[in-house]
């Protein structure tokens, strides 16, 4: 019984101390998506830059950046972001998606 209480306490403390880190980058990701939906691509990129600083290993940040760069025809930046996405993921579907986009972008 005491072991479960200690484990619960440790889990609660981890959540309390780590949650602000994830909430901050998550907030910027949400802001970026909202800006994208409104067509405010430059603002979305600013929010993603902040999210990238907070979570430099988050492949989803790089994926969104790559899609934004594609939307504004900045193909070299899109390729760079897709490559960063590849470096930071083990997700097979995301790897496949990134490679398809990179191949397509290199064709231009």
ABEGO torsion letter per residue (X at the ends): XAAAAAAAAAAAAAAAAAAAAAAAAAAAAAAAAAAAAAGBAAAAAAAAAAAAAABAABAAAAAAAAAAAAAAGBAAAAAAAAAAAAAABABAAAAAAAAAAAAAAAAX
